[in-house]
Amino acid sequence: MKQGLSRTSRRVGVIINYFSLVLFLILFYKLKNGSWNYLIGLGEAVALVIVIVSFIQTHVKTRLWKLTHAKIDRLDEREIQVTHESLRYSYSIFSIICLVIIYINAVAEAGPINVLIAASLLYFAHTLPASVIAWTEKEI
Protein backbone atom coordinates (compact mmCIF):
# COMPACT_ATOMS: atom_id res chain seq x y z
CA MET A 1 0.00 0.00 0.00
CA LYS A 2 1.63 3.23 -1.15
CA GLN A 3 1.53 6.08 1.37
CA GLY A 4 2.07 9.11 -0.86
CA LEU A 5 5.78 9.93 -1.06
CA SER A 6 8.12 8.30 -3.54
CA ARG A 7 11.31 6.69 -2.29
CA THR A 8 13.31 9.66 -3.61
CA SER A 9 11.08 12.12 -1.75
CA ARG A 10 11.38 10.07 1.43
CA ARG A 11 15.17 10.00 1.06
CA VAL A 12 15.27 13.76 0.63
CA GLY A 13 13.05 14.08 3.71
CA VAL A 14 15.42 11.92 5.77
CA ILE A 15 18.45 13.95 4.65
CA ILE A 16 16.72 17.25 5.40
CA ASN A 17 15.56 15.99 8.80
CA TYR A 18 18.96 14.84 10.02
CA PHE A 19 20.87 17.72 8.40
CA SER A 20 18.62 20.27 10.10
CA LEU A 21 19.04 18.42 13.43
CA VAL A 22 22.84 18.64 13.10
CA LEU A 23 22.58 22.29 12.05
CA PHE A 24 20.41 23.00 15.10
CA LEU A 25 23.03 21.41 17.37
CA ILE A 26 25.91 23.31 15.73
CA LEU A 27 24.12 26.62 16.05
CA PHE A 28 23.14 25.87 19.65
CA TYR A 29 26.77 25.26 20.60
CA LYS A 30 27.83 28.39 18.74
CA LEU A 31 25.32 30.34 20.85
CA LYS A 32 26.42 28.56 24.01
CA ASN A 33 30.07 29.44 23.39
CA GLY A 34 29.30 33.15 23.35
CA SER A 35 29.02 33.73 19.62
CA TRP A 36 25.45 34.91 20.05
CA ASN A 37 23.77 37.16 17.57
CA TYR A 38 20.27 37.42 16.18
CA LEU A 39 21.18 35.75 12.90
CA ILE A 40 22.46 32.62 14.66
CA GLY A 41 19.40 32.61 16.94
CA LEU A 42 17.12 32.88 13.92
CA GLY A 43 19.05 30.12 12.14
CA GLU A 44 18.63 27.87 15.17
CA ALA A 45 14.87 28.52 15.28
CA VAL A 46 14.54 27.85 11.55
CA ALA A 47 16.56 24.63 11.85
CA LEU A 48 14.28 23.42 14.67
CA VAL A 49 11.16 24.20 12.64
CA ILE A 50 12.63 22.28 9.69
CA VAL A 51 13.33 19.29 11.97
CA ILE A 52 9.70 19.29 13.09
CA VAL A 53 8.18 19.82 9.63
CA SER A 54 10.42 17.24 7.94
CA PHE A 55 9.67 14.75 10.74
CA ILE A 56 5.94 15.19 10.15
CA GLN A 57 6.30 14.91 6.36
CA THR A 58 8.74 11.98 6.32
CA HIS A 59 7.75 9.93 9.34
CA VAL A 60 4.20 10.78 10.41
CA LYS A 61 2.37 11.35 7.12
CA THR A 62 3.92 8.24 5.55
CA ARG A 63 2.95 6.26 8.68
CA LEU A 64 6.50 5.01 9.07
CA TRP A 65 6.59 6.22 12.67
CA LYS A 66 3.46 4.21 13.43
CA LEU A 67 4.82 1.15 11.61
CA THR A 68 8.11 1.09 13.51
CA HIS A 69 6.40 1.67 16.87
CA ALA A 70 3.51 -0.80 16.39
CA LYS A 71 3.05 -3.93 18.45
CA ILE A 72 4.27 -6.97 16.56
CA ASP A 73 0.88 -8.73 16.74
CA ARG A 74 -0.64 -5.87 14.69
CA LEU A 75 1.77 -6.36 11.77
CA ASP A 76 1.60 -8.80 8.89
CA GLU A 77 4.55 -11.02 7.97
CA ARG A 78 6.03 -8.59 5.45
CA GLU A 79 5.79 -5.66 7.88
CA ILE A 80 7.45 -7.73 10.60
CA GLN A 81 10.29 -8.63 8.24
CA VAL A 82 10.74 -5.02 7.08
CA THR A 83 10.71 -3.59 10.61
CA HIS A 84 13.04 -6.31 11.90
CA GLU A 85 15.53 -5.57 9.14
CA SER A 86 15.31 -1.81 9.75
CA LEU A 87 15.88 -2.30 13.48
CA ARG A 88 18.91 -4.46 12.80
CA TYR A 89 20.51 -1.82 10.59
CA SER A 90 19.40 1.03 12.83
CA TYR A 91 20.97 -0.29 15.98
CA SER A 92 24.24 -0.97 14.18
CA ILE A 93 24.32 2.56 12.80
CA PHE A 94 23.23 4.06 16.11
CA SER A 95 25.90 2.21 18.07
CA ILE A 96 28.64 3.39 15.74
CA ILE A 97 27.43 7.00 15.80
CA CYS A 98 27.20 7.00 19.60
CA LEU A 99 30.74 5.68 19.90
CA VAL A 100 32.03 8.29 17.45
CA ILE A 101 30.32 11.07 19.44
CA ILE A 102 31.76 9.73 22.70
CA TYR A 103 35.27 9.52 21.23
CA ILE A 104 35.10 12.97 19.66
CA ASN A 105 33.86 14.37 22.95
CA ALA A 106 36.69 12.63 24.83
CA VAL A 107 39.39 13.76 22.38
CA ALA A 108 38.09 17.34 22.47
CA GLU A 109 38.01 17.11 26.27
CA ALA A 110 34.57 18.68 26.16
CA GLY A 111 33.43 17.15 29.44
CA PRO A 112 30.30 15.07 29.83
CA ILE A 113 27.75 14.79 27.07
CA ASN A 114 25.00 17.28 27.82
CA VAL A 115 21.23 16.95 27.78
CA LEU A 116 20.76 18.37 24.27
CA ILE A 117 23.09 15.79 22.70
CA ALA A 118 21.38 13.04 24.72
CA ALA A 119 17.93 14.25 23.60
CA SER A 120 19.10 14.42 19.98
CA LEU A 121 20.44 10.87 20.21
CA LEU A 122 17.12 9.72 21.68
CA TYR A 123 15.30 11.36 18.77
CA PHE A 124 17.77 9.79 16.35
CA ALA A 125 17.29 6.33 17.91
CA HIS A 126 13.51 6.56 17.56
CA THR A 127 13.48 7.88 14.00
CA LEU A 128 16.31 5.80 12.55
CA PRO A 129 14.29 2.59 11.96
CA ALA A 130 11.65 4.57 10.05
CA SER A 131 14.40 6.39 8.15
CA VAL A 132 15.98 3.09 7.11
CA ILE A 133 12.61 1.92 5.77
CA ALA A 134 12.07 5.27 4.03
CA TRP A 135 15.49 4.93 2.44
CA THR A 136 15.34 1.29 1.37
CA GLU A 137 11.76 0.31 0.57
CA LYS A 138 10.25 1.05 -2.82
CA GLU A 139 6.72 1.08 -1.43
CA ILE A 140 5.49 1.30 2.10
N, C-alpha and C positions, 0 to 999 in steps of 0.2 A: 504494500500500500504506500503510494508516494505521498509525502507530506509537504509538498510545495517547493522547496528549494532544491536546485540541482546540486550535484556533488561539488562542482566548481564553486557555486555560491556558498555552500556550507564551508568549504575550505577557506575561502576568503573571509567568512565570518569568524572562523577559528583563529586565523592569523590576526585579524583586526582585534579580536577579544584579548588575546594574550599580549600582543604588542602594546595595546593601550594600557593593560595592567602593568607591564614593565615600565612604560612611560610614566604612569602614575607614581610608581615607586621611586623612579629616578628623580622626578620633580619634587616628590615629598622629601627625599633626602637632601636635595639641593636647598629646599626651604629650611629644613632642620639645621643645616650647616651654616645658616646665616646669610645665604645668598637670596634673601627674600626680596621680591618685587612683585608688583601687580601682574605682570605678564606671566611670571612663573606660577603664581596663584591661579590665574585664569587657565593656564595650560593644564594644571593639575585638575581643576574642576571639569574641564572639557574631557580630559582623559578618563575621569571617573564616569562621566555621563556616557562616553563611548563604551566603556566596559559594560555598563548596565544595559544599554540599548543592544549592543552586539550579543550579549548573553541572552536577552529575550528573543532576538531574531534567530540566533543559531541554535540555542538549546531548548527554549520553552516552546516557541511556535512550531518547531519541527517535532516536538514531543520526545526528543532525545533525552532530556532531563528525566522525564517521567519513565521512559524505558529503562534507563540505567539505575533508577532508584525504585523500581517496581519489585514486589515480592515475586519470587521465582515461580510460585504456583499460579500466577496470573499471566505467565508468558508461555507462548507456544515453543516447540522444539527449536525452530530457527532462531527466535528471539533469545532463547537461552544460550544457544551456541554463539551468537553474535555478541551478546553482553559478556559472556565468559571470556571470549577472545579479547574483547576490548579491555576488560579488567586485567587480564594477563599482561598485555602490552602497557597499560597505564601504570600499573604498579612497578614495572621495570623502569619505565621512563621517570616516574616520580622518585623512585629511590635514587637514581643516578643524579637527578637535579638537586635533590635534598643534600646529597653528599657534596656535590660541587659547591653549593651555597655555603655549607658548613666549612669546607676547606678554604674557600675564598675569604670568608669571614675570619677564619683563624689566621690565614696568611696576612691579611690586612690588619690584624690585631684590632678588630672593630668592637670587641667585647661580645656580650651575649646577643643572640638573635632577638630582635625586639618583636613586639606584638603585631606590628603591621606586616612584617615578613611572615610571621606565623599565620596570620589571618589570610594572607595572599596564598600561602602554601595550602591552607585548608580549602580555599576556593579552588585552587588548581587541582587538588586531589579529587574534589567532587565533580569538577567539569571535565577532567581529562578522559574518563571512559566515554562520555558522550562525544567529546572531540575526536577521539579515535574512530568511533563509528561514523561521525560526520565526514571524516577524512577518507575512510576506506570503503564504505558501502556505496554501491551505485544507487540503490533505492532503500528507503527506510520506511 
